[in-house]
Amino acid sequence: MNAVAEPVALDATDRRIVVATQAGLPLVPKPYHAVAERLGVPAEEVMARMRRMLAAGVIRRIGVVPNHYRIGYRANGMSVWNVPDERADELGAKIGAAPFVSHCYRRQRHLPEWPYNLFAMVHGRTRSEVEERVAQLSALIGPAARSSDILYSVRILKKTGLRIEDRGLRNHFNVQVET
């Protein structure tokens, strides 16, 4: 049984840190120091608060979100796999460890139209490069892959998470979800 997480109280400084970082960290050698300077808070406090919010699940993750098109990867294919449910975690870990897979995750099947339950994003400079890499994944999975396909990106979607509107030090925030 999953435990329900206890609510985490955020003070005004936590909220200012979230607002200051939600669009991304500054691209400088010491990004947390730059945020701290902007907010007038010691860098160590910014880092400690962000670690606490990350551990509590307030911040889900801190990571790089590259623009694959800008760095030369024009063929981006989501490989989808129909694998036995009892092996999906094991096979997903193998696929996710491949150096050319940016992310891999399970999803619910929607039978009979959609039999796929394992997804892995593969980036390449050409479609043939993506297809070669997916063939490597297929060899890795072996006969456990009942079927698979590659879904290619046709346009770039804006990648953003939940945003908190900055309205100063109000006690509440309007949450905006971009679709």
Secondary structure by P-SEA (a helix, b strand, c coil): cbbbbcbbbbcaaaaaaaaaccccccccccaaaaaaaaacccaaaaaaaaaaaaaacccccccccccccccccccccbbbbbccccaaaaaaaaaaacccccccbbbbbccccccccbbbbbbcccaaaaaaaaaaaaaaacccccccbbbbbccccccccbbbbbcccccbbbbbbcc
